[in-house]
């Protein structure tokens, strides 16, 4: 079968300690060799096959902080933050050893390739503890006119994140702080909203409030935000709390949200929120 390219629109928005990492590769893009000396692998839910997991092997031309990923609830989200602006290749391998897809990001471009017959995958190990093998394109001509991949990996997989102690019903003080954020966002009170966010996020928000397209973008964010949030569970460790909420979107569709709250100056502030529509 021939490869199936999919051009994706990208919107930037709002184990144990460190995995043993040995992996690197080269991507050729229309004759230009791009070295990808850094690699990281982790398991995550397979969004195409409910109840199953895939192993994502990420190669990048920018260093990856594995320690910062150790206790992340959404390692893919943290990697997105770490590798913003980098050239990266993400190889997604299913439990049976088949390649689900290969995703790339570079120079403002994001794309995905699936299908079979255009690559050779040689897996020596693929289990909960480690993934080891190589991935190579078959057509050498792609090195000069197209994209060609030559990737190798021998990576231990991180264990489950240590999120700390369970929070009380409703999420305790961290949960109250998130609800204050949610209320300010729904109301559209920019000054009140900034006070509920970490300093870095608040500074970014306030720096753009006078932009010509700010109102349009803010309205879009309000429309995508979690409505009627209901606390599901949460944990806290040190000055970081992770909470999960369920709710709906503007059209009444199911939404789940994972929230990271950070304690600054003794008060809980929103550091990050990742929402998934469809409840998955």
SVG drawing of the C-alpha trace seen along z (x, -y; Angstrom):
<svg xmlns="http://www.w3.org/2000/svg" viewBox="-26 -47 48 56">
<polyline fill="none" stroke="black" stroke-width="0.4" points="0.0,0.0 1.2,-3.5 1.7,-6.0 -1.2,-8.2 -0.1,-11.8 -2.4,-13.8 -1.8,-17.5 -2.8,-18.6 -3.8,-22.1 -1.9,-22.9 -3.2,-25.4 -1.0,-26.4 -3.1,-27.0 -4.0,-27.7 10.7,-5.1 11.2,-5.9 13.0,-9.2 14.4,-9.3 14.1,-6.7 17.3,-5.2 17.4,-6.8 19.4,-5.6 18.0,-6.6 18.7,-8.8 18.0,-9.2 18.1,-11.2 15.3,-12.5 16.0,-13.6 13.7,-16.3 14.2,-17.0 17.9,-16.2 18.6,-17.9 19.7,-15.6 18.2,-16.6 19.9,-15.0 17.6,-13.9 20.0,-13.1 17.4,-12.9 14.8,-10.3 12.1,-9.4 9.6,-6.6 6.4,-6.2 3.1,-4.3 -0.2,-6.1 -3.8,-5.3 -4.5,-4.4 -7.1,-7.0 -8.1,-4.8 -8.5,-1.5 -10.4,-1.9 -8.8,0.0 -5.5,0.5 -2.2,-1.3 0.5,-2.3 4.1,-3.1 5.2,-6.5 8.9,-6.9 9.8,-10.6 12.9,-11.8 13.9,-15.5 16.7,-17.9 16.1,-19.5 17.0,-18.0 14.2,-16.2 14.0,-16.5 13.0,-13.0 13.0,-13.9 10.3,-16.5 8.2,-13.8 8.5,-11.2 5.4,-12.3 3.4,-14.0 -0.2,-12.8 -0.1,-13.6 3.4,-13.0 2.4,-13.9 1.3,-17.3 4.5,-18.0 6.5,-16.9 4.6,-19.4 5.6,-22.1 9.3,-21.0 9.7,-20.6 7.8,-23.7 9.7,-25.0 11.8,-21.8 11.9,-19.4 10.5,-16.1 9.4,-12.7 6.9,-10.6 6.7,-6.9 3.5,-5.3 3.7,-1.5 0.8,0.6 0.9,3.5 1.1,6.1 4.1,4.3 2.4,2.6 3.1,-1.1 -0.1,-3.1 1.4,-6.3 4.4,-8.5 4.0,-12.2 6.4,-15.0 6.6,-18.7 9.0,-21.1 9.2,-24.7 5.5,-25.4 4.5,-22.2 2.7,-19.3 1.9,-16.1 1.1,-12.4 1.9,-9.4 0.2,-5.9 0.0,-2.9 2.5,-0.1 5.1,1.1 7.2,-2.0 9.3,-1.3 11.0,1.6 10.4,1.9 12.7,4.3 11.5,4.7 13.7,6.6 11.7,5.8 8.3,4.2 6.7,4.6 5.7,2.6 9.4,2.1 11.3,1.4 11.2,0.8 14.1,1.6 14.6,1.7 15.0,-0.3 12.8,-2.0 13.9,-2.8 12.3,-4.0 12.6,-1.6 13.0,-4.0 16.5,-5.5 15.4,-8.1 13.3,-9.7 16.6,-11.0 16.9,-13.5 13.3,-14.1 10.9,-13.5 11.2,-12.4 13.4,-9.5 13.7,-8.2 16.6,-6.3 15.8,-5.8 17.2,-3.6 16.0,-3.2 16.7,-1.2 14.6,-2.9 13.3,-1.9 9.7,-3.1 8.8,-5.2 6.5,-3.7 3.3,-5.2 3.5,-8.8 3.7,-9.5 1.1,-12.1 1.2,-12.2 -1.5,-12.0 -5.2,-12.0 -7.1,-15.3 -10.2,-15.5 -13.7,-15.6 -14.0,-18.5 -10.2,-18.9 -9.7,-20.9 -8.2,-24.3 -6.8,-23.5 -10.2,-22.6 -11.7,-25.8 -9.0,-27.7 -9.8,-26.0 -13.5,-26.8 -12.6,-30.4 -10.6,-30.3 -13.4,-28.6 -15.9,-31.2 -13.6,-34.1 -13.1,-32.6 -16.8,-32.2 -17.5,-35.7 -14.8,-37.2 -13.2,-39.2 -9.6,-39.4 -8.2,-41.0 -9.9,-38.4 -8.8,-35.6 -5.2,-36.7 -5.3,-36.5 -6.3,-32.8 -3.3,-31.9 0.4,-31.3 2.4,-34.4 3.9,-33.3 0.5,-32.5 -1.0,-35.7 1.8,-37.8 1.2,-36.2 -2.5,-36.8 -2.2,-40.5 0.5,-41.1 -1.9,-40.2 -5.2,-41.7 -4.8,-44.7 -4.1,-42.7 -6.4,-43.3 -7.6,-39.7 -7.6,-39.2 -11.4,-39.3 -12.0,-36.8 -9.4,-34.4 -10.6,-34.8 -14.2,-34.1 -13.0,-31.0 -11.2,-29.8 -14.4,-30.5 -16.4,-28.4 -13.9,-25.5 -13.7,-25.6 -15.2,-23.0 -18.8,-23.8 -20.4,-22.6 -17.2,-21.1 -17.7,-18.1 -14.7,-16.9 -13.6,-13.4 -10.4,-12.9 -7.1,-14.5 -3.7,-14.3 -1.1,-16.7 2.6,-16.5 4.5,-19.4 3.4,-22.6 1.7,-20.8 -1.8,-19.4 -3.4,-17.4 -7.2,-17.3 -9.6,-15.7 -13.0,-17.1 -15.9,-16.0 -18.4,-18.3 -19.7,-19.5 -18.7,-21.8 -20.8,-24.6 -22.9,-22.1 -23.5,-19.8 -20.9,-17.2 -19.0,-15.3 -15.6,-16.8 -12.9,-15.6 -10.3,-17.9 -7.0,-17.4 -5.9,-20.4 -2.5,-21.2 -2.5,-23.7 0.7,-25.3 1.1,-26.9 2.6,-30.3 2.9,-32.6 0.8,-30.2 -2.1,-30.3 -3.1,-27.7 -3.0,-29.0 -3.9,-27.4 -0.7,-26.3 -2.2,-24.2 -5.5,-22.6 -5.8,-19.9 -9.3,-19.1 -10.5,-16.2 -13.8,-16.3 -16.0,-13.2 -15.1,-12.2 -12.1,-10.2"/>
</svg>
